[in-house]
Amino acid sequence: MTQVAVVTGGGGGIGLAIAARVVSEGGAVVIGDLNEARGREAVEQLGDRAGFVRADVALESDVEALITAAVDRFGQVDAMFNNAGVGGAFGPITEQTVEAWDATFEINVRSVFLGTKHAARQMIAQGSGGAIVNTASVAGLSGGGGPQAYSAAKAAVIGFTKATAVELAEHRIRVNAVCPGAVYTELLHRGRPEQTDAWRVQLQPWPDRGEPEMIADVACWLASDEARFVTGDAVVADGGLMAATPRLLDHDLQHLKRMTGIAYGNTGRDAEVRRL
Ligand SMILES: NC(=O)c1ccc[n+]([C@@H]2O[C@H](COP(=O)([O-])OP(=O)(O)OC[C@H]3O[C@@H](n4cnc5c(N)ncnc54)[C@H](O)[C@@H]3O)[C@@H](O)[C@H]2O)c1
């Protein structure tokens, strides 16, 4: 069981589900979020084992203050969930601005570096180990899971997770990432849930919609003693989305349903095709 956890981006979505699970298991949580209204509402919902600090996770002073606030309130930090993130820059690569690219990395990657740095300092000082769980994405494992900057940022989170897992193992601090697929939060549906459902049904093999609690369960397991031999891993929770990739055939799927045969590539041998 996680005793005291810090959750960035805990004002809603996946972060709130993580915070709620920590509290429901008897732990305490401090949420750091840029959105003050969301953060305060979350704490009201979770009760007196939860605290909120307005923090911009891209700023070192804010992240440091967040860890300090957790120690002041609950005495220690056992688990750090670096979860806050945004979709960031989007649109054709030929139109991307340096500013939008950098902002995407500041919020999605620098935040994880800072959260890890300051949580690890505290955990090392406590001397009793700890767990760090970073929210990455299937976008960090494949193309097509998000815009270029987001995809690159989440891939960076996975690489950083592995490097810090190696470095912090001697302190008994485990570092893992969870890679969600399509999860039903405002980040995903942007107020248009029905439209999101339509494309999800086509792409995701598993019939149930991805919910924040499904990711929280995996993230909290990674932080728990049950995962005591798991470190440096990036666990995918995506309803089979990654297993179903590459989706190169999607485009031709209807077409391919009407024929069968064998293709011999560039061997010089003709393909054998039979219409159905
Ligand atoms: N929803 C999905 O389908 C999905 C899929 C893969 C990965 N993720 C990742 O999961 C994480 C949580 O996303 P979510 O879907 O719950 O989104 P969400 O928008 O519901 O929650 C994210 C929270 O992070 C906060 N936040 C954003 N920038 C911040 C900053 N600079 N400082 C502090 N707080 C900040 C927001 O205010 C918000 O409360 C993100 O890292 C996201 O990239 C989400």
The ligand as an SDF file (V2000), in Angstrom:
LIG
                    3D

 44 48  0  0  0  0  0  0  0  0999 V2000
   -6.6830   10.4390  -21.8260 N   0  0  0  0  0  0  0  0  0  0  0  0
   -5.9650    9.6890  -22.6200 C   0  0  0  0  0  0  0  0  0  0  0  0
   -6.4660    9.0800  -23.5630 O   0  0  0  0  0  0  0  0  0  0  0  0
   -4.4740    9.5530  -22.3850 C   0  0  0  0  0  0  0  0  0  0  0  0
   -3.7780    8.6080  -23.1310 C   0  0  0  0  0  0  0  0  0  0  0  0
   -2.4130    8.4520  -22.9330 C   0  0  0  0  0  0  0  0  0  0  0  0
   -1.7580    9.2270  -22.0030 C   0  0  0  0  0  0  0  0  0  0  0  0
   -2.4500   10.1610  -21.2920 N   0  0  0  0  0  0  0  0  0  0  0  0
   -1.6940   10.9460  -20.3300 C   0  0  0  0  0  0  0  0  0  0  0  0
   -2.2950   10.8290  -19.0720 O   0  0  0  0  0  0  0  0  0  0  0  0
   -1.9850   11.9700  -18.2780 C   0  0  0  0  0  0  0  0  0  0  0  0
   -3.2600   12.4960  -17.6540 C   0  0  0  0  0  0  0  0  0  0  0  0
   -4.1310   12.8710  -18.6930 O   0  0  0  0  0  0  0  0  0  0  0  0
   -5.7310   12.9040  -18.5500 P   0  0  0  0  0  0  0  0  0  0  0  0
   -6.2800   12.1860  -19.7220 O   0  0  0  0  0  0  0  0  0  0  0  0
   -6.1380   12.5030  -17.1920 O   0  0  0  0  0  0  0  0  0  0  0  0
   -5.9590   14.4520  -18.8220 O   0  0  0  0  0  0  0  0  0  0  0  0
   -6.7580   15.5840  -18.0170 P   0  0  0  0  0  0  0  0  0  0  0  0
   -6.6440   16.7860  -18.8800 O   0  0  0  0  0  0  0  0  0  0  0  0
   -8.0920   15.0920  -17.6060 O   0  0  0  0  0  0  0  0  0  0  0  0
   -5.8620   15.7730  -16.7080 O   0  0  0  0  0  0  0  0  0  0  0  0
   -4.5820   16.3280  -16.7670 C   0  0  0  0  0  0  0  0  0  0  0  0
   -4.3850   17.2720  -15.6100 C   0  0  0  0  0  0  0  0  0  0  0  0
   -3.0470   17.7960  -15.6960 O   0  0  0  0  0  0  0  0  0  0  0  0
   -3.0840   19.1470  -15.3480 C   0  0  0  0  0  0  0  0  0  0  0  0
   -1.9440   19.8660  -15.9340 N   0  0  0  0  0  0  0  0  0  0  0  0
   -1.6870   20.0890  -17.2330 C   0  0  0  0  0  0  0  0  0  0  0  0
   -0.5760   20.8430  -17.3750 N   0  0  0  0  0  0  0  0  0  0  0  0
   -0.1110   21.0810  -16.1160 C   0  0  0  0  0  0  0  0  0  0  0  0
    0.9920   21.8020  -15.5950 C   0  0  0  0  0  0  0  0  0  0  0  0
    1.8550   22.4410  -16.3910 N   0  0  0  0  0  0  0  0  0  0  0  0
    1.1590   21.8180  -14.2660 N   0  0  0  0  0  0  0  0  0  0  0  0
    0.2930   21.1850  -13.4420 C   0  0  0  0  0  0  0  0  0  0  0  0
   -0.7870   20.5160  -13.8760 N   0  0  0  0  0  0  0  0  0  0  0  0
   -0.9860   20.4540  -15.2000 C   0  0  0  0  0  0  0  0  0  0  0  0
   -4.4110   19.6600  -15.8970 C   0  0  0  0  0  0  0  0  0  0  0  0
   -4.8180   20.8570  -15.2620 O   0  0  0  0  0  0  0  0  0  0  0  0
   -5.3370   18.4740  -15.6280 C   0  0  0  0  0  0  0  0  0  0  0  0
   -5.9980   18.5960  -14.3800 O   0  0  0  0  0  0  0  0  0  0  0  0
   -1.2820   12.9460  -19.2190 C   0  0  0  0  0  0  0  0  0  0  0  0
    0.1070   12.8750  -19.0330 O   0  0  0  0  0  0  0  0  0  0  0  0
   -1.6580   12.4350  -20.5930 C   0  0  0  0  0  0  0  0  0  0  0  0
   -0.7160   12.7920  -21.5770 O   0  0  0  0  0  0  0  0  0  0  0  0
   -3.7890   10.3300  -21.4600 C   0  0  0  0  0  0  0  0  0  0  0  0
  1  2  1  0
  2  3  2  0
  2  4  1  0
  4  5  1  0
  4 44  2  0
  5  6  2  0
  6  7  1  0
  7  8  2  0
  8  9  1  0
  8 44  1  0
  9 10  1  0
  9 42  1  0
 10 11  1  0
 11 12  1  0
 11 40  1  0
 12 13  1  0
 13 14  1  0
 14 15  2  0
 14 16  1  0
 14 17  1  0
 17 18  1  0
 18 19  2  0
 18 20  1  0
 18 21  1  0
 21 22  1  0
 22 23  1  0
 23 24  1  0
 23 38  1  0
 24 25  1  0
 25 26  1  0
 25 36  1  0
 26 27  1  0
 26 35  1  0
 27 28  2  0
 28 29  1  0
 29 30  1  0
 29 35  2  0
 30 31  1  0
 30 32  2  0
 32 33  1  0
 33 34  2  0
 34 35  1  0
 36 37  1  0
 36 38  1  0
 38 39  1  0
 40 41  1  0
 40 42  1  0
 42 43  1  0
M  CHG  2   8   1  16  -1
M  END
$$$$
